Amino acid sequence: MKPSFLIVPLSVILLTGVSCTPLSMLRAPMEEPVKAQNGSPTPVSTTVTDKGDTLPNVPLSREILYRLLAADLAYQRGQWETAYEVTMKLALHTRDPRLARRAAEMAIGAKQPDAAMAAVKLWHEMSPQSEEATKYYLGFVLISDNLKEAKPILEQRLKEATPKVRSVLMFQIQRLLAGTKDKVAAFQLLEELVTPYLNTAEAHVALAQGALAKGDRARAQEEATKSLAIKPDFEMAALTRAQTYDNLEKAMQSLEAFIAEYPESREVRLAYARMLITQKKYDEARKAFEALLQLQPQDTTTLYSLGVLSAQAKDPQSAERYLTQYLEALDNQPDNEHDPARIILLLGQLADERGDTNDAIKWLSQIESRPGRNAVYLTAQIRMAQILAKQGQLPEARAKLRNADAHEDEEKVQLILAESHLLREAENTEEAATLLAAALKRFPKNTSLLYDYAMAAEKLDKLAVMEESLRKIMTIEPGNQLAYNALGYSLADRNIRLKEARELIEKANKLSPDDAHIMDSMGWVHFRLKNMKEAEKWLRRAYQKRAEAEIAVHLGELLWVTGRKTEAMKFWREAAGKEPKNDTLKNTLKRLKVKL
């Protein structure tokens, strides 16, 4: 025993400029009062600190300055309410929008939405032309579902926008309204806002998306169709129409028809290819991405997808070609933020699988030499250690793991486990057990270390040590099915305490009913209990789930002792083909005096 579809939205549609992001917690600096010759503060000159923020011509007196400083000090001491009230009173007195903004910052920092809304509203009243004030006011209005107040602002924005900007703005407004609670009222407002622009394809798509948000597929399909009537090659309309179908097959047929008519539609092709992946139609998805590559040979998304799909299709040559091109394309885009480490790791794995260890090390070393640590750094270290061990360089492999840069305890444990696996694969089980025992003194409650220590003890036939470790896991993690299964299987394999073994495996099966290894254990304990029909049922289920060598060996033995020797030999030969050095296979054949 060994242990409703979604169409990807257009990437070009981004919500920019009409969002309610948190205000900066840094107060806009007030101008220093300048002393006049008579010793009194001069009026602060009218300046603009934000687009549309015209400051009042109000003297910054000593009293105002004192109250400002007192409010700021109160806020720093955690007295947000006092600070807020003083700042709001000063804002009303001076009509200075900066003070209203500061009050809003205080309320947001204290997580007081009602107070923040009052301050933002005052800020907007004082600076109606301020883009930033309008943005935050609109955000708070929509969060509170006050659509009536939002309408004139949104109407004005659409009216003042150029046709090109208006097209994007309609989508932004639809997205904002989709976040409100009353979807019906939000859609009604959207209709009112875009009605003057129904001669544009974008207006109908916005309505289609709004209809989808309120669950009206029929209206959404109607609006998407109207959009395509105005602009037949509009990809967003095609994608939206596909979303209106409650049947995936119809949606895909809709996209197929659009692609046939407009073969250069990149976004629709990309969505179609991704839908094929969700359907696990990997060969068709690969062809779809290959067609995309003809349109944009340097597109990183397409190259990446083709590389991964090729690797999954067991076509390492194509996988390496596409992934290498992907890395080259990234190099040609200096501003990209993609971390290629995972792809470099995959290239190293592909090289290792085709037997080119030098090339594998070359790729993996690139991860090691990259500035800073990344998500796959430790994986690369472990992979290189495994390659060194396969080459017979076990001391060098262990040194590689011990010299790896591990910061967190979890990372240190990961490296210890990797080293113990190398030792066990090299049949140095005693040394692996010693390593794990030492590690458990540092990390006594780490269940991964306990489990591996138990497996090493089992290999050394130290049943008491194994059981003690597995029962510790059960205490620390009562839901750990691996511990119950391992102990139950070990007892069954030794043909001892079979009732207890069955109970342990049944517990594991309840925790993880779809696990092939647990099914194998269940079959094996029934075999030991002479429940041959039940045993065969479990073992065949396990092998159907995962056609592994050890399961094949168990099923073969059951068939052998029940007189079906030809079928038994078939399973054993399959096991030998998968793992010719499998210990369970060798021991079983030796015990039954069988030669393959």
C-alpha positions as CSV (number, residue, x, y, z in Angstrom):
1,M,0.0,0.0,0.0
2,K,1.2,3.4,-0.9
3,P,0.1,6.0,0.9
4,S,-22.7,27.0,-14.9
5,F,-19.6,27.5,-17.2
6,L,-17.7,30.8,-17.3
7,I,-16.5,32.6,-20.3
8,V,-13.3,34.6,-19.6
9,P,-14.2,38.3,-20.0
10,L,-12.2,40.5,-22.4
11,S,-8.9,41.5,-20.8
12,V,-9.0,45.0,-22.3
13,I,-12.0,46.1,-20.3
14,L,-10.6,47.4,-17.0
15,L,-12.4,49.2,-14.3
16,T,-10.3,52.4,-14.1
17,G,-11.3,55.8,-12.7
18,V,-14.7,54.8,-11.3
19,S,-13.9,52.7,-8.3
20,C,-14.1,53.3,-4.6
21,T,-10.6,52.5,-3.4
22,P,-9.5,53.5,0.1
23,L,-8.4,57.1,0.6
24,S,-4.8,57.6,1.4
25,M,-4.2,57.8,5.1
26,L,-1.7,60.6,4.6
27,R,-3.2,64.0,5.0
28,A,-2.6,66.5,2.2
29,P,-0.1,69.0,3.7
30,M,-1.5,72.3,4.7
31,E,0.4,75.4,3.6
32,E,2.5,77.0,6.2
33,P,1.1,80.3,7.4
34,V,3.2,83.2,6.3
35,K,3.6,86.1,8.7
36,A,2.9,89.5,7.3
37,Q,4.8,92.6,8.4
38,N,2.2,93.4,11.0
39,G,2.6,89.9,12.6
40,S,-0.8,88.5,11.6
41,P,-1.2,85.5,9.3
42,T,-1.8,86.3,5.7
43,P,-4.7,84.7,3.9
44,V,-3.8,81.4,2.2
45,S,-3.8,82.0,-1.5
46,T,-6.3,80.3,-3.7
47,T,-4.6,77.2,-5.1
48,V,-5.5,73.9,-6.7
49,T,-4.4,70.7,-5.0
50,D,-6.6,68.3,-6.9
51,K,-8.1,68.6,-10.3
52,G,-11.1,70.8,-9.6
53,D,-10.3,71.4,-5.9
54,T,-10.3,75.2,-5.6
55,L,-9.3,76.3,-2.1
56,P,-11.1,79.1,-0.3
57,N,-9.5,82.4,0.5
58,V,-9.6,81.8,4.3
59,P,-6.9,82.9,6.8
60,L,-5.2,80.1,8.6
61,S,-5.5,81.6,12.0
62,R,-3.8,80.4,15.2
63,E,-7.1,79.0,16.4
64,I,-7.7,77.0,13.3
65,L,-4.1,75.7,13.3
66,Y,-4.4,74.7,17.0
67,R,-7.7,72.9,16.4
68,L,-6.2,71.1,13.4
69,L,-3.2,69.9,15.4
70,A,-5.4,68.9,18.3
71,A,-7.6,66.8,15.9
72,D,-4.6,65.2,14.4
73,L,-3.1,64.3,17.8
74,A,-6.5,62.9,18.9
75,Y,-6.7,60.7,15.9
76,Q,-3.1,59.4,16.5
77,R,-4.2,58.5,20.0
78,G,-7.1,56.4,18.7
79,Q,-9.8,59.0,19.5
80,W,-11.2,59.0,15.9
81,E,-14.6,60.4,16.8
82,T,-13.2,63.6,18.5
83,A,-10.8,64.1,15.6
84,Y,-13.5,63.6,13.1
85,E,-16.0,66.0,14.7
86,V,-13.4,68.8,15.0
87,T,-12.2,68.3,11.4
88,M,-15.7,68.3,10.0
89,K,-16.6,71.5,11.9
90,L,-13.5,73.2,10.6
91,A,-14.4,72.0,7.1
92,L,-17.9,73.5,7.4
93,H,-16.5,76.7,8.8
94,T,-13.7,77.2,6.3
95,R,-15.3,75.5,3.3
96,D,-11.9,73.9,2.7
97,P,-12.3,70.6,0.7
98,R,-9.0,69.3,2.1
99,L,-10.5,69.2,5.6
100,A,-13.6,67.3,4.4
101,R,-11.2,64.8,2.7
102,R,-9.2,64.5,5.9
103,A,-12.4,63.8,7.9
104,A,-13.3,61.1,5.4
105,E,-9.8,59.5,5.8
106,M,-10.3,59.5,9.6
107,A,-13.7,57.8,9.3
108,I,-12.4,55.2,6.7
109,G,-9.5,54.5,9.0
110,A,-11.8,53.9,11.9
111,K,-14.1,51.7,9.6
112,Q,-17.1,54.0,10.1
113,P,-18.9,54.1,6.7
114,D,-21.7,56.4,7.7
115,A,-19.3,59.1,9.0
116,A,-17.1,58.6,5.9
117,M,-20.1,59.0,3.6
118,A,-21.0,62.3,5.3
119,A,-17.5,63.6,4.9
120,V,-17.2,62.5,1.3
121,K,-20.5,64.1,0.5
122,L,-19.3,67.4,2.0
123,W,-16.1,67.1,0.0
124,H,-18.0,66.6,-3.2
125,E,-20.3,69.6,-2.4
126,M,-17.3,71.8,-1.9
127,S,-15.5,70.6,-5.0
128,P,-18.1,69.4,-7.5
129,Q,-15.5,69.6,-10.3
130,S,-13.0,67.5,-8.5
131,E,-12.5,64.1,-10.3
132,E,-11.3,62.5,-7.1
133,A,-14.1,63.8,-4.9
134,T,-16.7,62.7,-7.5
135,K,-15.1,59.3,-7.7
136,Y,-15.3,58.6,-4.0
137,Y,-18.7,60.2,-3.6
138,L,-20.0,58.0,-6.4
139,G,-18.5,54.9,-4.8
140,F,-20.1,55.5,-1.4
141,V,-23.5,56.3,-3.1
142,L,-23.5,53.0,-4.9
143,I,-22.3,51.1,-1.9
144,S,-25.3,52.4,0.0
145,D,-27.6,51.6,-3.0
146,N,-28.6,55.3,-3.3
147,L,-29.1,55.1,-7.1
148,K,-31.1,58.3,-7.2
149,E,-28.1,60.3,-6.2
150,A,-25.8,58.4,-8.5
151,K,-27.9,59.0,-11.6
152,P,-27.1,62.7,-12.3
153,I,-23.4,62.1,-11.8
154,L,-23.3,59.1,-14.2
155,E,-25.5,61.0,-16.7
156,Q,-23.1,63.9,-16.7
157,R,-20.0,61.6,-17.1
158,L,-21.6,59.9,-20.1
159,K,-22.7,63.2,-21.7
160,E,-19.2,64.9,-21.3
161,A,-17.2,61.8,-22.5
162,T,-15.9,61.4,-26.1
163,P,-17.5,58.6,-28.0
164,K,-14.5,56.4,-27.5
165,V,-14.3,57.0,-23.8
166,R,-18.1,56.7,-23.5
167,S,-18.0,53.2,-24.9
168,V,-15.6,52.1,-22.1
169,L,-17.5,54.1,-19.5
170,M,-20.8,52.3,-20.2
171,F,-19.1,49.0,-19.3
172,Q,-17.6,50.5,-16.2
173,I,-21.0,51.8,-15.1
174,Q,-22.6,48.4,-15.7
175,R,-19.9,46.7,-13.6
176,L,-20.4,49.3,-10.8
177,L,-24.2,48.9,-10.8
178,A,-23.8,45.1,-10.8
179,G,-22.3,45.4,-7.3
180,T,-25.5,46.9,-5.8
181,K,-28.0,44.9,-3.9
182,D,-31.2,45.8,-5.9
183,K,-30.4,44.3,-9.3
184,V,-33.7,45.2,-10.8
185,A,-33.4,48.9,-9.8
186,A,-29.8,48.9,-11.0
187,F,-30.8,47.6,-14.4
188,Q,-33.5,50.2,-14.7
189,L,-31.0,52.9,-14.0
190,L,-28.6,51.4,-16.5
191,E,-31.4,51.5,-19.2
192,E,-32.1,55.1,-18.4
193,L,-28.4,56.0,-18.7
194,V,-27.6,54.3,-22.0
195,T,-30.9,55.0,-23.8
196,P,-29.5,58.1,-25.5
197,Y,-26.7,55.9,-27.0
198,L,-28.6,52.9,-28.3
199,N,-27.3,53.5,-31.7
200,T,-24.0,52.1,-30.4
201,A,-23.1,48.4,-30.1
202,E,-21.5,49.1,-26.7
203,A,-24.7,50.3,-25.2
204,H,-26.5,47.1,-26.0
205,V,-23.7,44.9,-24.7
206,A,-23.8,46.9,-21.4
207,L,-27.5,46.2,-21.2
208,A,-26.9,42.5,-22.0
209,Q,-24.4,42.3,-19.2
210,G,-26.8,44.1,-16.9
211,A,-29.6,41.7,-17.8
212,L,-27.3,38.8,-17.0
213,A,-26.5,40.3,-13.6
214,K,-30.2,40.2,-12.7
215,G,-30.7,36.8,-14.2
216,D,-32.6,37.7,-17.3
217,R,-31.0,35.5,-20.0
218,A,-33.7,36.2,-22.6
219,R,-33.2,40.0,-22.4
220,A,-29.4,39.6,-22.4
221,Q,-29.5,37.5,-25.5
222,E,-31.8,40.0,-27.2
223,E,-29.5,42.9,-26.4
224,A,-26.3,41.0,-27.5
225,T,-28.0,40.2,-30.8
226,K,-28.9,43.8,-31.3
227,S,-25.3,44.8,-30.6
228,L,-24.0,42.3,-33.3
229,A,-26.6,43.7,-35.7
230,I,-24.9,47.1,-35.3
231,K,-21.3,45.8,-35.2
232,P,-21.2,42.2,-36.5
233,D,-17.5,41.6,-35.6
234,F,-17.8,42.9,-32.0
235,E,-16.1,40.2,-30.0
236,M,-17.5,41.3,-26.6
237,A,-21.0,41.0,-28.0
238,A,-20.2,37.5,-29.2
239,L,-18.8,36.5,-25.9
240,T,-21.8,38.0,-24.0
241,R,-24.3,36.3,-26.3
242,A,-22.5,32.9,-25.6
243,Q,-23.0,33.6,-21.9
244,T,-26.7,33.9,-22.3
245,Y,-27.1,30.2,-23.2
246,D,-27.8,27.8,-20.3
247,N,-26.4,25.0,-22.4
248,L,-22.7,24.8,-22.8
249,E,-22.9,23.1,-26.2
250,K,-25.1,25.9,-27.6
251,A,-22.6,28.5,-26.2
252,M,-19.7,26.7,-27.9
253,Q,-21.6,26.4,-31.2
254,S,-22.3,30.2,-31.0
255,L,-18.5,30.9,-30.6
256,E,-17.6,28.4,-33.4
257,A,-20.0,30.2,-35.8
258,F,-18.5,33.6,-34.9
259,I,-14.9,32.3,-35.4
260,A,-15.9,30.8,-38.7
261,E,-17.2,34.2,-39.9
262,Y,-14.4,36.3,-38.2
263,P,-11.4,34.0,-38.0
264,E,-9.1,36.8,-36.6
265,S,-11.2,37.2,-33.5
266,R,-8.5,36.6,-30.9
267,E,-10.6,37.1,-27.7
268,V,-13.3,34.8,-28.9
269,R,-10.8,32.2,-30.0
270,L,-9.1,32.4,-26.6
271,A,-12.4,32.0,-24.7
272,Y,-13.3,29.1,-26.9
273,A,-10.0,27.4,-26.3
274,R,-10.3,27.8,-22.5
275,M,-13.8,26.4,-22.6
276,L,-12.4,23.3,-24.4
277,I,-9.9,22.9,-21.5
278,T,-12.7,23.1,-18.9
279,Q,-14.4,20.3,-20.9
280,K,-11.1,18.3,-20.7
281,K,-11.0,18.3,-24.5
282,Y,-7.3,18.8,-24.5
283,D,-6.5,17.8,-28.1
284,E,-9.1,20.2,-29.5
285,A,-7.9,22.9,-27.1
286,R,-4.4,22.4,-28.4
287,K,-5.6,22.9,-32.0
288,A,-7.5,26.0,-31.0
289,F,-4.4,27.5,-29.4
290,E,-2.3,26.6,-32.4
291,A,-4.8,28.6,-34.5
292,L,-4.4,31.5,-32.1
293,L,-0.7,31.3,-32.4
294,Q,-1.0,31.9,-36.2
295,L,-2.6,35.3,-35.3
296,Q,-0.1,36.3,-32.7
297,P,3.1,34.3,-32.8
298,Q,4.6,36.0,-29.8
299,D,1.6,35.9,-27.6
300,T,2.7,34.7,-24.2
301,T,-0.7,33.4,-23.1
302,T,-0.9,31.2,-26.2
303,L,2.6,29.9,-26.0
304,Y,2.2,29.1,-22.3
305,S,-1.0,27.2,-22.9
306,L,0.4,25.3,-25.8
307,G,3.5,24.3,-23.7
308,V,1.4,23.0,-20.8
309,L,-1.1,21.2,-23.1
310,S,1.8,19.6,-25.0
311,A,3.4,18.4,-21.8
312,Q,0.1,17.0,-20.6
313,A,-0.3,15.2,-24.0
314,K,3.0,13.5,-23.5
315,D,4.6,15.5,-26.4
316,P,7.8,16.8,-24.6
317,Q,9.4,18.0,-27.8
318,S,6.5,20.4,-28.6
319,A,6.2,21.3,-25.0
320,E,9.9,22.3,-24.8
321,R,9.6,24.2,-28.1
322,Y,6.6,26.3,-27.0
323,L,7.8,26.9,-23.5
324,T,11.3,28.1,-24.7
325,Q,9.5,30.4,-27.1
326,Y,7.4,31.6,-24.2
327,L,10.5,32.5,-22.2
328,E,12.0,34.3,-25.3
329,A,8.8,36.3,-25.7
330,L,8.9,37.3,-22.0
331,D,12.5,38.5,-22.5
332,N,11.3,40.8,-25.3
333,Q,8.8,42.4,-22.9
334,P,10.9,44.0,-20.3
335,D,7.9,45.5,-18.5
336,N,6.1,42.2,-18.0
337,E,5.6,41.0,-14.4
338,H,5.4,37.3,-15.1
339,D,7.7,35.1,-13.1
340,P,8.9,32.4,-15.4
341,A,10.3,30.2,-12.6
342,R,7.5,27.6,-12.9
343,I,8.1,27.3,-16.6
344,I,11.8,26.9,-16.1
345,L,11.1,24.2,-13.5
346,L,8.8,22.4,-16.0
347,L,11.5,22.6,-18.7
348,G,14.0,21.0,-16.2
349,Q,11.5,18.3,-15.5
350,L,10.9,17.6,-19.2
351,A,14.7,17.4,-19.8
352,D,15.1,15.0,-16.9
353,E,12.3,12.8,-18.2
354,R,13.9,12.4,-21.6
355,G,17.2,11.5,-19.8
356,D,19.1,14.6,-20.4
357,T,20.3,15.3,-16.9
358,N,22.8,18.0,-17.9
359,D,20.1,20.0,-19.6
360,A,17.8,19.5,-16.6
361,I,20.5,20.8,-14.3
362,K,21.1,23.7,-16.6
363,W,17.4,24.8,-16.5
364,L,17.1,24.2,-12.7
365,S,20.2,26.2,-12.0
366,Q,18.6,29.2,-13.6
367,I,16.0,29.2,-10.9
368,E,18.8,28.9,-8.3
369,S,20.6,31.9,-9.7
370,R,17.6,34.2,-10.1
371,P,17.7,37.2,-7.7
372,G,15.6,36.6,-4.6
373,R,13.7,33.5,-3.7
374,N,10.5,32.5,-5.6
375,A,7.7,30.0,-5.2
376,V,9.5,27.1,-6.8
377,Y,13.0,27.7,-5.4
378,L,12.8,24.7,-3.0
379,T,11.2,22.5,-5.6
380,A,14.1,23.2,-7.9
381,Q,16.6,22.4,-5.1
382,I,14.9,19.1,-4.4
383,R,14.7,18.2,-8.1
384,M,18.4,18.8,-8.6
385,A,19.1,16.7,-5.5
386,Q,17.0,13.9,-7.0
387,I,19.0,14.1,-10.3
388,L,22.3,13.9,-8.4
389,A,21.1,10.9,-6.4
390,K,20.0,9.1,-9.6
391,Q,23.5,9.7,-10.9
392,G,24.9,7.9,-7.9
393,Q,26.0,11.2,-6.2
394,L,24.1,10.7,-2.9
395,P,26.5,12.8,-0.7
396,E,26.3,15.7,-3.2
397,A,22.5,15.4,-3.3
398,R,22.3,15.5,0.4
399,A,24.7,18.5,0.5
400,K,22.5,20.3,-2.0
401,L,19.5,19.9,0.2
402,R,21.3,20.9,3.4
403,N,22.8,24.0,1.8
404,A,19.4,25.2,0.4
405,D,18.1,28.5,1.6
406,A,15.2,27.6,3.9
407,H,13.7,30.4,6.1
408,E,10.5,29.0,7.5
409,D,10.1,25.8,9.6
410,E,7.8,24.4,6.9
411,E,10.6,24.8,4.4
412,K,13.1,23.1,6.6
413,V,10.8,20.2,7.1
414,Q,10.3,19.9,3.4
415,L,14.0,19.6,2.8
416,I,14.4,17.0,5.6
417,L,11.6,14.9,4.1
418,A,13.3,15.1,0.6
419,E,16.6,13.9,2.1
420,S,14.9,11.0,3.9
421,H,13.2,10.0,0.6
422,L,16.6,10.0,-1.1
423,L,18.0,7.8,1.6
424,R,15.1,5.3,1.5
425,E,15.3,5.1,-2.3
426,A,19.0,4.3,-1.9
427,E,18.0,1.6,0.6
428,N,19.6,3.5,3.5
429,T,16.4,3.1,5.6
430,E,18.2,3.0,8.9
431,E,19.9,6.3,8.2
432,A,16.7,7.8,7.0
433,A,15.0,6.8,10.3
434,T,17.9,8.4,12.2
435,L,17.5,11.6,10.3
436,L,13.8,11.7,10.9
437,A,14.2,10.9,14.6
438,A,16.5,13.9,15.0
439,A,14.1,16.1,13.1
440,L,11.2,15.1,15.3
441,K,13.2,16.4,18.3
442,R,13.0,19.9,16.7
443,F,9.5,19.5,15.3
444,P,7.7,16.9,17.5
445,K,4.2,17.6,16.3
446,N,4.9,17.7,12.6
447,T,2.6,15.0,11.1
448,S,4.6,14.7,7.8
449,L,7.7,13.9,9.7
450,L,5.8,11.5,12.0
451,Y,4.3,9.7,9.0
452,D,7.6,9.3,7.2
453,Y,9.3,8.1,10.4
454,A,6.5,5.5,10.8
455,M,7.0,4.3,7.2
456,A,10.8,4.0,7.8
457,A,10.1,2.1,11.0
458,E,7.7,-0.2,9.2
459,K,10.3,-0.9,6.6
460,L,12.7,-1.8,9.4
461,D,10.0,-4.1,10.9
462,K,9.8,-1.9,14.0
463,L,6.1,-2.3,14.4
464,A,5.8,-0.7,17.9
465,V,7.7,2.5,16.7
466,M,5.5,2.7,13.6
467,E,2.3,2.3,15.6
468,E,3.4,4.9,18.2
469,S,4.1,7.5,15.5
470,L,0.9,6.9,13.6
471,R,-1.2,7.1,16.8
472,K,0.5,10.4,17.6
473,I,-0.7,11.7,14.2
474,M,-4.3,10.5,15.0
475,T,-4.1,12.5,18.2
476,I,-2.7,15.7,16.6
477,E,-4.9,15.4,13.4
478,P,-8.0,13.2,14.1
479,G,-9.0,13.6,10.5
480,N,-5.7,12.3,9.0
481,Q,-6.8,9.4,6.8
482,L,-3.2,8.4,5.9
483,A,-2.4,7.4,9.5
484,Y,-5.5,5.2,9.9
485,N,-4.9,3.6,6.5
486,A,-1.2,3.0,7.1
487,L,-1.7,1.3,10.5
488,G,-4.7,-0.7,9.3
489,Y,-2.8,-1.9,6.2
490,S,0.3,-2.8,8.1
491,L,-1.7,-4.9,10.5
492,A,-3.6,-6.6,7.7
493,D,-0.4,-7.2,5.7
494,R,1.1,-9.0,8.8
495,N,-2.2,-10.9,9.2
496,I,-2.5,-9.7,12.8
497,R,-5.3,-7.9,14.7
498,L,-7.5,-8.1,11.6
499,K,-10.7,-6.9,13.3
500,E,-8.8,-3.7,14.5
501,A,-7.1,-3.4,11.0
502,R,-10.5,-3.4,9.3
503,E,-11.9,-0.8,11.7
504,L,-8.9,1.5,11.1
505,I,-9.3,1.2,7.3
506,E,-13.0,1.7,7.5
507,K,-12.3,4.9,9.5
508,A,-9.8,6.0,6.7
509,N,-12.4,5.2,4.1
510,K,-15.0,7.4,5.8
511,L,-12.6,10.3,5.9
512,S,-11.6,9.8,2.2
513,P,-14.0,7.5,0.4
514,D,-12.5,8.1,-3.1
515,D,-8.9,7.2,-2.3
516,A,-7.6,4.3,-4.4
517,H,-4.9,3.4,-1.8
518,I,-7.6,3.1,0.9
519,M,-9.7,0.9,-1.4
520,D,-6.6,-1.3,-1.9
521,S,-6.2,-1.6,1.9
522,M,-9.9,-2.4,2.3
523,G,-9.6,-5.1,-0.3
524,W,-6.5,-6.5,1.3
525,V,-8.0,-6.7,4.8
526,H,-11.0,-8.5,3.4
527,F,-8.6,-10.9,1.6
528,R,-6.9,-11.6,4.9
529,L,-10.4,-12.2,6.5
530,K,-11.2,-14.6,3.7
531,N,-14.0,-12.4,2.4
532,M,-12.9,-13.1,-1.2
533,K,-15.9,-11.6,-3.0
534,E,-15.8,-8.4,-1.0
535,A,-12.0,-8.3,-1.4
536,E,-12.2,-8.6,-5.2
537,K,-14.8,-5.9,-5.4
538,W,-12.5,-3.4,-3.5
539,L,-9.3,-4.4,-5.3
540,R,-10.9,-4.0,-8.8
541,R,-12.3,-0.6,-7.8
542,A,-8.9,0.4,-6.6
543,Y,-7.2,-0.7,-9.8
544,Q,-9.8,0.9,-11.9
545,K,-9.2,4.2,-10.0
546,R,-5.4,3.9,-10.1
547,A,-3.6,1.2,-12.1
548,E,-0.6,1.0,-9.8
549,A,1.8,-1.9,-9.5
550,E,1.1,-2.7,-5.8
551,I,-2.7,-2.8,-6.3
552,A,-2.1,-5.1,-9.3
553,V,0.0,-7.4,-7.1
554,H,-2.7,-7.7,-4.5
555,L,-5.4,-8.4,-7.1
556,G,-3.2,-10.9,-8.8
557,E,-2.7,-12.8,-5.5
558,L,-6.4,-12.9,-4.9
559,L,-7.0,-14.3,-8.4
560,W,-4.2,-16.8,-7.9
561,V,-5.5,-18.3,-4.7
562,T,-9.0,-18.5,-6.1
563,G,-7.9,-20.5,-9.1
564,R,-7.8,-17.8,-11.8
565,K,-4.1,-18.1,-12.4
566,T,-4.0,-16.9,-16.0
567,E,-5.7,-13.6,-15.1
568,A,-3.4,-13.4,-12.0
569,M,-0.3,-13.6,-14.3
570,K,-1.7,-10.9,-16.5
571,F,-1.9,-8.5,-13.5
572,W,1.5,-9.4,-12.2
573,R,3.0,-8.8,-15.7
574,E,1.4,-5.4,-15.8
575,A,2.9,-4.7,-12.3
576,A,6.3,-5.8,-13.5
577,G,6.0,-3.6,-16.5
578,K,5.2,-0.6,-14.3
579,E,7.7,-1.3,-11.5
580,P,10.1,-4.2,-12.2
581,K,11.8,-3.7,-8.8
582,N,8.7,-3.4,-6.7
583,D,9.3,-5.2,-3.4
584,T,5.7,-6.3,-2.9
585,L,5.8,-8.0,-6.4
586,K,9.1,-9.7,-5.7
587,N,8.1,-11.0,-2.3
588,T,4.7,-12.2,-3.6
589,L,6.1,-14.1,-6.5
590,K,8.8,-15.6,-4.3
591,R,6.3,-16.7,-1.6
592,L,4.0,-18.3,-4.2
593,K,6.9,-19.7,-6.1
594,V,5.8,-18.1,-9.4
595,K,8.0,-17.1,-12.3
596,L,6.8,-14.6,-14.8
